[in-house]
């Protein structure tokens, strides 16, 4: 079974929402071993598990369990 991935455009939307909430996504990407610069590559993919970990770290970093509402 192949690993589920997220497109860079979807990941960019997530990052924009998190950064709007004051989260330093560059630091979180580094912590997760992800390439922040790949967000600008339309062909880049991010493991869905890594994006889930990003959400969890963003909640911890921001102290805001509803930070995902920034995507609206």
N, CA, C and O of each residue as an XYZ file, in Angstrom:
288
protein
N       0.844     -1.171      0.000
C       0.000      0.000      0.000
C       0.893      1.239      0.000
O       1.864      1.303      0.754
N       0.568      2.227     -0.845
C       1.381      3.435     -0.911
C       1.003      4.413      0.190
O      -0.113      4.410      0.709
N       1.972      5.247      0.521
C       1.775      6.238      1.576
C       0.861      7.352      1.053
O       0.992      7.793     -0.089
N      -0.045      7.788      1.892
C      -0.924      8.899      1.528
C      -0.134     10.188      1.605
O       0.654     10.395      2.528
N      -0.352     11.056      0.623
C       0.371     12.325      0.583
C      -0.590     13.489      0.388
O      -1.756     13.327      0.027
N      -0.050     14.645      0.642
C      -0.769     15.899      0.490
C      -0.023     16.734     -0.536
O       1.206     16.785     -0.510
N      -0.743     17.390     -1.438
C      -0.093     18.231     -2.439
C       0.507     19.476     -1.793
O       0.102     19.887     -0.706
N       1.470     20.060     -2.478
C       2.098     21.269     -1.950
C       1.103     22.421     -1.881
O       1.211     23.273     -0.998
N       0.134     22.463     -2.795
C      -0.845     23.553     -2.740
C      -1.727     23.435     -1.499
O      -2.043     24.440     -0.863
N      -2.122     22.219     -1.157
C      -2.914     22.009      0.055
C      -2.055     22.313      1.289
O      -2.514     22.966      2.226
N      -0.822     21.839      1.279
C       0.084     22.092      2.404
C       0.329     23.590      2.560
O       0.419     24.082      3.684
N       0.440     24.320      1.455
C       0.642     25.764      1.512
C      -0.542     26.462      2.184
O      -0.361     27.420      2.936
N      -1.743     25.979      1.909
C      -2.927     26.537      2.556
C      -2.912     26.303      4.052
O      -3.280     27.179      4.834
N      -2.487     25.125      4.440
C      -2.374     24.800      5.867
C      -1.345     25.710      6.521
O      -1.599     26.288      7.578
N      -0.192     25.833      5.894
C       0.884     26.663      6.438
C       0.429     28.119      6.553
O       0.702     28.774      7.559
N      -0.262     28.629      5.533
C      -0.741     30.016      5.574
C      -1.683     30.220      6.761
O      -1.597     31.234      7.453
N      -2.570     29.273      6.997
C      -3.510     29.372      8.116
C      -2.780     29.331      9.453
O      -3.101     30.094     10.364
N      -1.804     28.447      9.569
C      -1.054     28.336     10.813
C      -0.222     29.578     11.068
O      -0.147     30.060     12.198
N       0.405     30.099     10.017
C       1.217     31.299     10.174
C       0.345     32.506     10.504
O       0.781     33.400     11.230
N      -0.876     32.544      9.982
C      -1.826     33.595     10.336
C      -2.097     33.576     11.839
O      -2.352     34.612     12.453
N      -2.036     32.366     12.419
C      -2.233     32.216     13.859
C      -0.959     32.424     14.666
O      -0.944     32.189     15.874
N       0.115     32.864     14.004
C       1.347     33.185     14.710
C       2.326     32.026     14.870
O       3.287     32.135     15.632
N       2.100     30.927     14.169
C       2.972     29.756     14.274
C       4.159     29.909     13.316
O       3.984     30.298     12.161
N       5.348     29.604     13.796
C       6.562     29.619     12.976
C       6.670     28.273     12.265
O       7.278     27.334     12.778
N       6.075     28.193     11.084
C       6.051     26.915     10.359
C       7.414     26.508      9.842
O       7.680     25.316      9.685
N       8.285     27.468      9.573
C       9.655     27.109      9.153
C      10.318     26.264     10.239
O      10.960     25.254      9.951
N      10.154     26.687     11.475
C      10.750     25.959     12.597
C      10.095     24.581     12.740
O      10.783     23.588     12.978
N       8.791     24.521     12.597
C       8.098     23.232     12.725
C       8.473     22.288     11.583
O       8.648     21.090     11.804
N       8.597     22.814     10.374
C       9.026     21.980      9.246
C      10.402     21.392      9.532
O      10.641     20.206      9.301
N      11.316     22.239     10.041
C      12.660     21.751     10.364
C      12.591     20.669     11.433
O      13.289     19.659     11.346
N      11.761     20.879     12.428
C      11.610     19.894     13.505
C      11.097     18.559     12.967
O      11.474     17.498     13.465
N      10.241     18.614     11.954
C       9.668     17.397     11.371
C      10.511     16.824     10.234
O      10.183     15.769      9.692
N      11.592     17.509      9.871
C      12.431     17.048      8.773
C      11.797     17.273      7.415
O      12.071     16.537      6.467
N      10.947     18.291      7.315
C      10.274     18.619      6.059
C      10.956     19.810      5.402
O      11.555     20.644      6.081
N      10.864     19.884      4.097
C      11.483     20.957      3.317
C      10.469     22.082      3.104
O       9.563     21.961      2.280
N      10.629     23.178      3.854
C       9.710     24.312      3.750
C       9.709     24.891      2.338
O       8.663     25.298      1.834
N      10.879     24.928      1.698
C      10.996     25.485      0.347
C      10.179     24.679     -0.665
O       9.796     25.213     -1.706
N       9.910     23.423     -0.382
C       9.139     22.585     -1.297
C       7.688     23.056     -1.426
O       6.982     22.641     -2.345
N       7.245     23.914     -0.518
C       5.885     24.447     -0.615
C       5.669     25.216     -1.914
O       4.539     25.332     -2.388
N       6.751     25.743     -2.492
C       6.642     26.497     -3.739
C       6.731     25.615     -4.981
O       6.568     26.102     -6.100
N       6.986     24.336     -4.794
C       7.102     23.391     -5.905
C       5.740     22.744     -6.135
O       5.279     21.985     -5.283
N       5.081     23.020     -7.259
C       3.749     22.464     -7.492
C       3.724     20.933     -7.593
O       2.662     20.323     -7.472
N       4.868     20.324     -7.809
C       4.938     18.866     -7.916
C       5.299     18.190     -6.595
O       5.297     16.962     -6.505
N       5.607     18.985     -5.575
C       6.014     18.418     -4.283
C       4.828     17.778     -3.579
O       3.682     18.194     -3.750
N       5.126     16.765     -2.789
C       4.115     16.070     -1.995
C       4.657     15.938     -0.575
O       5.864     15.812     -0.366
N       3.753     15.970      0.392
C       4.106     15.809      1.793
C       3.311     14.642      2.352
O       2.119     14.501      2.077
N       3.971     13.816      3.129
C       3.289     12.674      3.735
C       2.142     13.179      4.620
O       2.306     14.125      5.391
N       1.004     12.542      4.493
C      -0.159     12.940      5.283
C       0.134     12.837      6.780
O      -0.320     13.675      7.559
N       0.882     11.825      7.181
C       1.247     11.672      8.595
C       2.081     12.865      9.074
O       1.912     13.327     10.202
N       2.972     13.358      8.225
C       3.795     14.506      8.597
C       2.927     15.753      8.762
O       3.164     16.557      9.663
N       1.933     15.917      7.905
C       1.048     17.072      8.016
C       0.188     16.976      9.275
O      -0.124     17.993      9.894
N      -0.188     15.774      9.650
C      -0.932     15.587     10.908
C      -0.053     15.962     12.084
O      -0.512     16.620     13.017
N       1.213     15.548     12.048
C       2.145     15.924     13.114
C       2.346     17.439     13.149
O       2.493     18.024     14.222
N       2.353     18.074     11.965
C       2.474     19.527     11.895
C       1.308     20.196     12.636
O       1.515     21.138     13.401
N       0.094     19.710     12.407
C      -1.079     20.255     13.107
C      -0.907     20.136     14.622
O      -1.145     21.094     15.357
N      -0.501     18.973     15.076
C      -0.336     18.752     16.516
C       0.717     19.692     17.106
O       0.512     20.271     18.173
N       1.839     19.838     16.408
C       2.880     20.742     16.882
C       2.404     22.198     16.858
O       2.760     22.984     17.736
N       1.607     22.550     15.860
C       1.087     23.910     15.763
C       0.152     24.218     16.927
O       0.175     25.325     17.465
N      -0.660     23.257     17.313
C      -1.552     23.440     18.462
C      -0.717     23.656     19.716
O      -1.001     24.554     20.509
N       0.313     22.834     19.898
C       1.193     22.984     21.061
C       1.900     24.344     21.045
O       1.949     25.035     22.063
N       2.442     24.720     19.890
C       3.209     25.963     19.786
C       2.333     27.197     20.006
O       2.768     28.176     20.612
N       1.106     27.139     19.513
C       0.218     28.302     19.602
C      -0.595     28.323     20.889
O      -1.035     29.382     21.336
N      -0.793     27.140     21.485
C      -1.674     27.055     22.642
C      -3.133     27.200     22.259
O      -3.990     27.393     23.120
N      -3.417     27.108     20.964
C      -4.770     27.299     20.449
C      -5.271     26.018     19.797
O      -4.894     25.724     18.663
N      -6.110     25.248     20.484
C      -6.605     24.002     19.911
C      -7.514     24.218     18.698
O      -7.800     23.266     17.971
N      -7.961     25.428     18.473
C      -8.846     25.719     17.336
C      -8.115     26.477     16.233
O      -8.753     27.145     15.419
N      -6.796     26.384     16.194
C      -6.023     27.141     15.205
C      -6.411     26.780     13.772
O      -6.272     27.607     12.871
N      -6.882     25.591     13.556
C      -7.299     25.161     12.218
C      -8.452     25.963     11.666
O      -8.682     25.954     10.456
N      -9.183     26.657     12.515
C     -10.292     27.483     12.042
C      -9.810     28.647     11.190
O     -10.603     29.262     10.476
N      -8.508     28.959     11.258
C      -7.952     30.010     10.419
C      -8.059     29.654      8.935
O      -7.973     30.540      8.084
N      -8.244     28.378      8.613
C      -8.374     27.978      7.213
C      -9.683     28.471      6.620
O      -9.796     28.595      5.400
N     -10.658     28.751      7.445
C     -11.938     29.263      6.947
C     -11.755     30.694      6.546
O     -12.704     31.335      6.095
